Amino acid sequence: MNHHTKAAKVENGVNVDALLDAREALKEAPEAAQFKWRAACEWIDGVHSCSEVSGFYGLGAEQQRKRSFAIAADHPEVFAAEDLGATPAEIALSALASCLTAGVAAVAQNRGIQLRSVKAHVEG
């Protein structure tokens, strides 16, 4: 009896082909790999501020996102603040955790590993 097994399709939501194609394209044009990420921040009141990200420089030109993203920053009430957003340190930790989990998903997709859950706890 001949048994044929078919590998299950892995779907972690990462377009690995596009990532690998981009890596190859950037090897051919390393100047396009120069990126500048930006955030514009405006003070609101006390230690409360709001940052906005909407565009960046990359692939040799200015790039505009489909929409802007707002990131509120403040401090907890125990610091005599209004607690209207995460502290800047928490925002930085969130960025590190997001980068870590995105990397895990991309590598897993590329290696054919189906994820069920990924969590990162970052402390600083």
C-alpha contacts under 8 A as a table, 3 or more apart, distances in Angstrom:
res1	aa1	res2	aa2	distance
9	K	112	G	7.84
10	V	109	Q	6.67
10	V	112	G	5.74
10	V	113	I	6.36
10	V	114	Q	5.11
11	E	14	V	7.44
11	E	109	Q	6.89
11	E	114	Q	6.45
12	N	105	A	6.43
12	N	106	A	7.95
12	N	108	A	7.79
12	N	109	Q	5.96
12	N	114	Q	6.42
12	N	115	L	6.33
13	G	109	Q	7.98
14	V	105	A	6.93
14	V	106	A	5.79
14	V	109	Q	6.38
15	N	18	A	5.52
15	N	19	L	6.50
16	V	19	L	4.95
16	V	20	L	6.05
16	V	106	A	6.76
16	V	109	Q	6.79
16	V	110	N	5.94
17	D	20	L	5.21
17	D	21	D	6.00
18	A	21	D	5.02
18	A	22	A	6.02
19	L	22	A	5.08
19	L	23	R	6.22
20	L	23	R	5.01
20	L	24	E	6.30
21	D	24	E	5.17
21	D	25	A	6.17
22	A	25	A	5.01
22	A	26	L	6.08
23	R	26	L	5.18
23	R	27	K	6.32
24	E	27	K	5.11
24	E	28	E	6.62
25	A	28	E	5.20
25	A	29	A	6.36
26	L	29	A	4.87
26	L	30	P	5.12
26	L	31	E	7.77
26	L	32	A	6.27
26	L	33	A	5.88
27	K	30	P	5.50
29	A	32	A	5.68
29	A	33	A	7.45
30	P	33	A	5.26
30	P	34	Q	7.53
31	E	34	Q	5.79
31	E	59	L	7.72
31	E	60	G	7.07
32	A	35	F	7.77
32	A	58	G	6.38
32	A	59	L	4.10
32	A	60	G	4.94
33	A	58	G	6.69
33	A	59	L	6.10
33	A	60	G	7.89
34	Q	57	Y	7.87
34	Q	58	G	5.98
34	Q	59	L	7.06
34	Q	60	G	7.43
35	F	56	F	7.35
35	F	57	Y	5.40
35	F	58	G	4.46
35	F	59	L	7.35
36	K	56	F	5.81
36	K	57	Y	4.99
36	K	58	G	6.63
37	W	55	G	7.65
37	W	56	F	5.04
37	W	57	Y	6.70
38	R	53	V	6.41
38	R	54	S	7.96
38	R	55	G	7.01
38	R	56	F	6.01
39	A	51	S	6.14
39	A	52	E	5.58
39	A	53	V	4.81
39	A	54	S	7.72
40	A	51	S	5.31
40	A	52	E	5.28
40	A	53	V	6.56
41	C	49	S	6.75
41	C	50	C	5.58
41	C	51	S	3.96
41	C	52	E	6.32
42	E	49	S	5.57
42	E	50	C	5.49
42	E	51	S	6.25
43	W	47	V	7.57
43	W	48	H	6.36
43	W	49	S	4.29
43	W	50	C	6.60
44	I	47	V	7.75
44	I	48	H	5.55
44	I	49	S	4.98
44	I	50	C	7.10
45	D	48	H	5.33
45	D	49	S	7.03
46	G	81	A	7.08
47	V	73	A	7.85
47	V	74	D	5.53
47	V	75	H	6.79
47	V	81	A	6.78
48	H	72	A	7.42
48	H	73	A	5.63
48	H	74	D	4.30
48	H	75	H	7.33
48	H	81	A	7.91
48	H	82	E	7.68
48	H	84	L	6.92
48	H	85	G	7.48
49	S	72	A	6.03
49	S	73	A	5.28
49	S	74	D	6.49
50	C	70	A	6.57
50	C	71	I	5.59
50	C	72	A	4.44
50	C	73	A	5.99
51	S	70	A	5.61
51	S	71	I	5.05
51	S	72	A	6.39
51	S	73	A	7.83
52	E	68	S	6.53
52	E	69	F	5.51
52	E	70	A	4.56
52	E	71	I	6.29
53	V	68	S	5.59
53	V	69	F	5.30
53	V	70	A	6.68
54	S	64	Q	6.28
54	S	65	R	5.55
54	S	67	R	6.44
54	S	68	S	4.34
54	S	69	F	6.48
55	G	62	E	7.23
55	G	63	Q	5.54
55	G	64	Q	4.39
55	G	65	R	5.65
55	G	68	S	7.94
56	F	62	E	5.97
56	F	63	Q	5.30
56	F	64	Q	6.63
57	Y	60	G	7.16
57	Y	61	A	5.71
57	Y	62	E	4.42
57	Y	63	Q	5.66
58	G	61	A	5.57
58	G	62	E	6.34
58	G	63	Q	6.62
65	R	68	S	6.75
71	I	85	G	7.93
72	A	84	L	7.05
72	A	85	G	4.85
72	A	86	A	6.74
73	A	84	L	6.87
73	A	85	G	4.35
73	A	86	A	4.99
73	A	87	T	5.38
73	A	88	P	6.11
73	A	91	I	7.87
74	D	81	A	7.06
74	D	82	E	7.05
74	D	83	D	5.65
74	D	84	L	5.53
74	D	85	G	4.70
74	D	86	A	5.71
74	D	87	T	5.26
74	D	88	P	7.50
75	H	79	F	6.39
75	H	80	A	7.90
75	H	81	A	5.46
75	H	82	E	6.74
75	H	83	D	5.12
75	H	84	L	7.32
75	H	85	G	6.88
75	H	86	A	6.62
75	H	87	T	5.23
76	P	79	F	5.64
76	P	80	A	7.15
76	P	81	A	5.65
76	P	82	E	6.34
76	P	83	D	4.30
76	P	84	L	7.89
76	P	87	T	7.81
77	E	80	A	4.93
77	E	81	A	4.70
77	E	82	E	5.52
77	E	83	D	5.64
78	V	81	A	7.13
83	D	86	A	7.45
86	A	89	A	7.99
86	A	90	E	5.84
86	A	91	I	6.27
87	T	90	E	5.11
87	T	91	I	6.31
88	P	91	I	5.01
88	P	92	A	6.28
89	A	92	A	5.12
89	A	93	L	6.23
90	E	93	L	4.97
90	E	94	S	6.01
91	I	94	S	4.99
91	I	95	A	6.25
92	A	95	A	5.05
92	A	96	L	6.44
93	L	96	L	5.11
93	L	97	A	6.21
93	L	122	V	6.16
93	L	123	E	7.01
93	L	124	G	7.31
94	S	97	A	5.07
94	S	98	S	5.99
94	S	122	V	7.63
95	A	98	S	5.09
95	A	99	C	6.14
96	L	99	C	5.15
96	L	100	L	6.21
96	L	122	V	7.60
97	A	100	L	5.07
97	A	101	T	6.21
97	A	120	A	5.70
97	A	121	H	6.93
97	A	122	V	6.19
98	S	101	T	5.29
98	S	102	A	6.05
99	C	102	A	5.21
99	C	103	G	6.13
100	L	103	G	5.17
100	L	104	V	6.30
100	L	120	A	7.38
101	T	104	V	5.03
101	T	105	A	6.26
101	T	118	V	6.58
101	T	119	K	6.98
101	T	120	A	6.66
102	A	105	A	5.16
102	A	106	A	6.20
103	G	106	A	5.13
103	G	107	V	6.10
104	V	107	V	5.30
104	V	108	A	5.96
104	V	118	V	7.91
105	A	108	A	5.13
105	A	109	Q	6.08
105	A	115	L	7.42
106	A	109	Q	5.23
106	A	110	N	6.22
107	V	110	N	5.08
107	V	111	R	6.15
108	A	111	R	5.12
108	A	112	G	6.04
108	A	113	I	4.79
108	A	114	Q	6.86
108	A	115	L	7.21
109	Q	112	G	5.13
109	Q	113	I	5.79
109	Q	114	Q	6.98
110	N	113	I	7.67
115	L	118	V	7.27
